[in-house]
Amino acid sequence: MIDRREFLHGAGAAGGLLAAAGAAARPASRPAARPARDAIEDLADYMLDTRFADLPDAVLAVTRRQLADTVAVGIAGRHEDGVRQLRDLAAETGGRGESVLWGSGLRVPAQDAARVNAAMAHALEFDDTFGRGFLHPAVITFPAALAVADMAGGIDGREFLAAATLAIDAACRIALSSQPGVDGFATGWHNTSLVGYLTTAMLAARLMRLDRARMIDAAGIAYHQAAGNAQSHIDGALTKRLGPGLASAAGVFAARLAARGVSGPHAVLEGEKGWYRQYHRGNYSRELLLGGLGSRFPAMETAFKPWPSCRGSHTSADAALRLVADHGLRPGQIDRILIRNGPAEWPFLSNPIDRKRRPASVVEAQFSIPWVVAAAFVDGKVRLAQFTPDALRRDDILAMAQRIVTEQDDGLAGAGGGPGQAEIAVTTRDGRVLRQRVAEAKGDPGAPMTAAETAAKFADCADYAGIGPDRAGALRGLLERIDTLDDISRLTAAMAVPD
């Protein structure tokens, strides 16, 4: 068994086996025999046959919240590096004005809108997470869904919510079932991008009203393109934030090709060279993929981010903020900070310490526990404004980061995926040692954000995007009435904010 440190610092190996997800999740010693019916057929039937009325209210409530969260963080990311270049390229190349580019007055072909908008929603590292699957499910769902709905026309709010709920469910199940219990990052994949190719294609096919055979074709065409690796995370490259956009565009394009009669492989998941064998060495769980389909919804475990950084940094951020709140700590009182993290977080987010104390890019700051914790102690909060090129030059945060040391503590490992625990010990200049341990990150189902915190996040995103309170309020009103919209394009029209 190879841990995450070996993946990051070893000689090209991948590993980092986390807690197995029950008996069904135990890695198989050899690929199972190919079933007579590929599981993509079950997912296609599920995606096509399930209606809004079939879905539990509690599940739909999570989908609505995911939509509102994605709209907020997407609009906020409209000017970010990487997104800006994608948008400029889409404007330059042009094409039929089918779908809105969020936060602009531009309309472009649907697949181009899906590409830009998904990258936009992922750029700030503020989108929701599904910890057990090492996945950001909403960002590979709503940007594509809104782009296709714009193009297709006549998609009402309930049909939109149903299609999105099913796509999110499929994404969570595919992520869970692929090398169960193994961190997708440790194996070298960026799960969000990789899974997004398949589920975006199926989502687009549903909204385009394609039949079963065409939906499977779309999934097959998307599978032929599917990719997404973790090197961008390590290098702090902008391609990290582009990955969901590349997947979303490919999925929409695959559905459009399928609609025109282009065929794709049909044994998409379990074929001899299908998803599980080609990408996951035949190590998968059919039970995690299909068990309880339509009655159990893994996305009920969705975590919403209170802070714009890698989810693995959030227990550390929470610990720092609690120390500030409980002890009234001011920056000048702090002499030394020791941060302990689990084996999934420390090698990736706290090491090498010199680079994490002084990130060279915004992406590196988003993936640095020392930077996040230093910002929390200096400002008493963690906000978007601390993750900008200008913020990276702030002397006060940089000075605080120099007081931080980090250690790995295997006892702080997360159980079954998701962020591990964190412990911070602050030594003050008057000799006190103040400790705080956080077991569950804020925003998890067991530690949910309050309604006030959720509203504050939406307002912070709108303010960061330069959108006034009146326009932001109107947008929130539409989101709250999403079920009643006769055409979801009313929402995208409200998101077309001219620069």
Buried (B, 14 or more C-beta within 10 A) or exposed (E): EBBBBBBBEEEEEBBBBBEBBEEBBEBBEEBBEBEEEBBBBBBBEBBBEBEBEEBEEEBBEBBBBBBBBBBBBBBBBBBBBBBBBBBEEBBEEEEEBBBBBBBBEBBBBBBBBBBBBBBBBBBBBBBBBBBBBBBBBBBBBBBBBBBBBBBBEEBBBBBBBBBBBBBBBBBBBBBBBBBBBBBBBBBBBBBBBBBBBBBBBBBBBBBBEBEBEBBBBBBBBBBEBBBBBBEBBBEBBBBBBBBBBBBBBBBBBBBBBBBEEBEBBBBBBBBEEBBBBEBBBBBBBBBBBBEEBBEEBBBBBBBBBBBBBBBBBBBBBBBBBBBBEEBEBEBEBBEEBBBBBBBBBBBBBBBEBEEBBBBEBBBBBBBBBBBBBBBBBBBBBBBBBBBBEEBBEBEEBBEBBBBBBBBBBEEBBBEBBBBBBBBBBBBBEEEEEBEBBBBBBBBBEEBBBEEEBBEBBBBBBBBBBEBEEEBBEEBBEBBEEBEEBEBBBEBBEBBBBEE
